[in-house]
Amino acid sequence: MKFLEKVRCWLGKHPNAEAFLWFVFAAACIAILVWFLLFSGYGDPPEFVYEQF
């Protein structure tokens, strides 16, 4: 708990760093969403097991 209080206090004194961290967090969430929707194969029809043999 003491560590979190120190971090919150430091971020309160440095609003630019806090804004940058929020931006990085939001960008990471958007990147994960884009990967999931575009590159993960979500929504592709299922492949039947018997066609692979």
LOTORLUM-217467 format. One record per atom (N, C-alpha, C, O): residue number from 0; residue in one letter; atom name; x, y, z. Coordinates in nm, 3 decimals, padded with zeros to 5 digits. Atoms other than C-alpha are relative to their C-alpha. Layout:
<recs>
NUM|a|CA|X|Y|Z
...
</recs>
This chain:
<recs>
0|m|N|00.081|-00.119|00.000
0|m|CA|00.000|00.000|00.000
0|m|C|00.086|00.126|00.000
0|m|O|00.050|00.226|-00.061
1|k|N|-00.084|-00.118|-00.008
1|k|CA|00.281|00.239|00.074
1|k|C|00.057|00.036|-00.137
1|k|O|00.072|00.154|-00.170
2|f|N|-00.053|-00.023|00.134
2|f|CA|00.423|00.196|-00.276
2|f|C|-00.104|00.069|-00.088
2|f|O|-00.071|00.162|-00.161
3|l|N|00.106|-00.062|00.080
3|l|CA|00.088|00.280|-00.437
3|l|C|-00.023|00.146|00.038
3|l|O|-00.049|00.229|-00.048
4|e|N|00.015|-00.139|-00.044
4|e|CA|00.060|00.594|-00.228
4|e|C|00.111|00.087|-00.056
4|e|O|00.087|00.201|-00.096
5|k|N|-00.113|-00.076|00.056
5|k|CA|00.406|00.704|-00.342
5|k|C|-00.020|00.024|-00.149
5|k|O|00.008|00.132|-00.200
6|v|N|00.023|-00.014|00.144
6|v|CA|00.315|00.639|-00.705
6|v|C|-00.109|00.102|-00.027
6|v|O|-00.094|00.187|-00.115
7|r|N|00.109|-00.097|00.018
7|r|CA|-00.012|00.831|-00.675
7|r|C|00.046|00.142|00.031
7|r|O|00.008|00.237|-00.038
8|c|N|-00.053|-00.133|-00.035
8|c|CA|00.166|01.120|-00.507
8|c|C|00.090|00.052|-00.111
8|c|O|00.082|00.169|-00.148
9|w|N|-00.091|-00.042|00.106
9|w|CA|00.434|01.128|-00.777
9|w|C|-00.078|00.036|-00.126
9|w|O|-00.048|00.136|-00.191
10|l|N|00.080|-00.031|00.118
10|l|CA|00.175|01.113|-01.056
10|l|C|-00.081|00.128|00.019
10|l|O|-00.105|00.201|-00.078
11|g|N|00.071|-00.124|-00.026
11|g|CA|-00.019|01.393|-00.888
11|g|C|00.086|00.123|-00.024
11|g|O|00.037|00.229|-00.062
12|k|N|-00.094|-00.111|00.021
12|k|CA|00.290|01.612|-00.911
12|k|C|00.046|00.011|-00.145
12|k|O|00.102|00.113|-00.184
13|h|N|-00.047|00.002|00.139
13|h|CA|00.361|01.516|-01.274
13|h|C|-00.118|-00.035|-00.092
13|h|O|-00.131|-00.149|-00.135
14|p|N|00.119|00.031|00.082
14|p|CA|00.040|01.547|-01.478
14|p|C|00.033|-00.041|-00.143
14|p|O|-00.043|-00.114|-00.205
15|n|N|-00.038|00.040|00.136
15|n|CA|00.224|01.513|-01.811
15|n|C|00.034|-00.149|-00.005
15|n|O|-00.002|-00.218|-00.100
16|a|N|-00.034|00.143|-00.005
16|a|CA|00.359|01.172|-01.710
16|a|C|-00.128|-00.083|00.017
16|a|O|-00.141|-00.190|-00.043
17|e|N|00.126|00.071|-00.018
17|e|CA|00.012|01.068|-01.595
17|e|C|-00.078|-00.006|-00.131
17|e|O|-00.134|-00.110|-00.165
18|a|N|00.069|-00.003|00.130
18|a|CA|-00.140|01.175|-01.928
18|a|C|00.066|-00.094|-00.099
18|a|O|-00.002|-00.163|-00.175
19|f|N|-00.071|00.091|00.090
19|f|CA|00.131|00.986|-02.117
19|f|C|-00.031|-00.145|00.033
19|f|O|-00.051|-00.226|-00.057
20|l|N|00.030|00.138|-00.038
20|l|CA|00.066|00.669|-01.917
20|l|C|-00.142|-00.039|-00.037
20|l|O|-00.166|-00.152|-00.079
21|w|N|00.137|00.028|00.044
21|w|CA|-00.308|00.695|-01.983
21|w|C|-00.005|-00.022|-00.150
21|w|O|-00.076|-00.111|-00.198
22|f|N|-00.004|00.016|00.146
22|f|CA|-00.235|00.737|-02.354
22|f|C|00.058|-00.136|-00.038
22|f|O|00.006|-00.203|-00.126
23|v|N|-00.062|00.130|00.030
23|v|CA|-00.007|00.431|-02.356
23|v|C|-00.097|-00.114|00.033
23|v|O|-00.108|-00.210|-00.043
24|f|N|00.096|00.103|-00.038
24|f|CA|-00.268|00.225|-02.172
24|f|C|-00.115|-00.009|-00.101
24|f|O|-00.154|-00.119|-00.141
25|a|N|00.110|-00.001|00.097
25|a|CA|-00.545|00.330|-02.412
25|a|C|00.047|-00.054|-00.135
25|a|O|-00.026|-00.129|-00.200
26|a|N|-00.054|00.050|00.127
26|a|CA|-00.324|00.263|-02.716
26|a|C|00.020|-00.151|00.004
26|a|O|-00.004|-00.220|-00.095
27|a|N|-00.019|00.145|-00.014
27|a|CA|-00.241|-00.085|-02.584
27|a|C|-00.135|-00.071|-00.008
27|a|O|-00.145|-00.176|-00.072
28|c|N|00.133|00.062|00.006
28|c|CA|-00.611|-00.163|-02.535
28|c|C|-00.054|00.001|-00.143
28|c|O|-00.112|-00.098|-00.187
29|i|N|00.046|-00.008|00.139
29|i|CA|-00.691|-00.044|-02.888
29|i|C|00.078|-00.097|-00.088
29|i|O|00.020|-00.159|-00.177
30|a|N|-00.082|00.093|00.078
30|a|CA|-00.401|-00.247|-03.030
30|a|C|-00.045|-00.144|00.021
30|a|O|-00.050|-00.222|-00.074
31|i|N|00.049|00.136|-00.027
31|i|CA|-00.528|-00.563|-02.860
31|i|C|-00.133|-00.022|-00.069
31|i|O|-00.156|-00.129|-00.125
32|l|N|00.129|00.012|00.066
32|l|CA|-00.879|-00.498|-02.993
32|l|C|00.016|-00.014|-00.151
32|l|O|-00.052|-00.096|-00.212
33|v|N|-00.024|00.009|00.144
33|v|CA|-00.751|-00.442|-03.348
33|v|C|00.058|-00.135|-00.035
33|v|O|00.015|-00.196|-00.134
34|w|N|-00.056|00.132|00.027
34|w|CA|-00.542|-00.759|-03.334
34|w|C|-00.108|-00.107|00.008
34|w|O|-00.115|-00.195|-00.078
35|f|N|00.102|00.102|-00.018
35|f|CA|-00.835|-00.961|-03.206
35|f|C|-00.099|00.000|-00.115
35|f|O|-00.136|-00.106|-00.164
36|l|N|00.102|-00.006|00.104
36|l|CA|-01.079|-00.838|-03.469
36|l|C|00.055|-00.023|-00.141
36|l|O|-00.016|-00.077|-00.226
37|l|N|-00.052|00.010|00.136
37|l|CA|-00.847|-00.832|-03.772
37|l|C|00.092|-00.119|-00.025
37|l|O|00.091|-00.176|-00.134
38|f|N|-00.104|00.099|00.025
38|f|CA|-00.573|-01.090|-03.723
38|f|C|-00.018|-00.133|00.072
38|f|O|00.057|-00.227|00.044
39|s|N|00.010|00.123|-00.078
39|s|CA|-00.696|-01.358|-03.483
39|s|C|-00.086|-00.107|-00.066
39|s|O|-00.089|-00.220|-00.018
40|g|N|00.087|00.098|00.062
40|g|CA|-00.939|-01.530|-03.719
40|g|C|-00.136|-00.009|00.067
40|g|O|-00.210|-00.104|00.045
41|y|N|00.130|-00.003|-00.066
41|y|CA|-01.237|-01.439|-03.506
41|y|C|-00.108|00.017|-00.106
41|y|O|-00.099|00.107|-00.190
42|g|N|00.110|-00.008|00.095
42|g|CA|-01.555|-01.498|-03.704
42|g|C|00.016|-00.089|-00.120
42|g|O|-00.077|-00.101|-00.200
43|d|N|-00.017|00.094|00.110
43|d|CA|-01.406|-01.744|-03.952
43|d|C|-00.085|-00.123|00.025
43|d|O|-00.106|-00.162|00.140
44|p|N|00.078|00.122|-00.021
44|p|CA|-01.620|-02.050|-04.012
44|p|C|00.088|-00.110|00.055
44|p|O|00.207|-00.117|00.022
45|p|N|-00.081|00.106|-00.058
45|p|CA|-01.505|-02.353|-03.815
45|p|C|00.041|-00.103|-00.105
45|p|O|-00.033|-00.130|-00.200
46|e|N|-00.047|00.106|00.088
46|e|CA|-01.299|-02.618|-03.988
46|e|C|-00.042|-00.134|00.058
46|e|O|-00.031|-00.158|00.179
47|f|N|00.042|00.130|-00.048
47|f|CA|-01.431|-02.968|-03.968
47|f|C|00.121|-00.091|00.019
47|f|O|00.214|-00.089|-00.062
48|v|N|-00.114|00.084|-00.036
48|v|CA|-01.196|-03.219|-03.808
48|v|C|00.021|-00.107|-00.106
48|v|O|00.136|-00.140|-00.137
49|y|N|-00.013|00.111|00.093
49|y|CA|-01.266|-03.492|-04.064
49|y|C|00.060|00.041|-00.133
49|y|O|00.113|-00.044|-00.206
50|e|N|-00.059|-00.045|00.125
50|e|CA|-01.153|-03.278|-04.357
50|e|C|00.152|00.006|00.006
50|e|O|00.218|00.012|-00.098
51|q|N|-00.144|-00.008|-00.014
51|q|CA|-00.800|-03.267|-04.217
51|q|C|00.067|-00.135|-00.016
51|q|O|00.190|-00.142|-00.024
52|f|N|-00.058|00.135|00.011
52|f|CA|-00.752|-03.645|-04.248
52|f|C|-00.015|-00.055|-00.139
52|f|O|00.029|-00.167|-00.165
</recs>
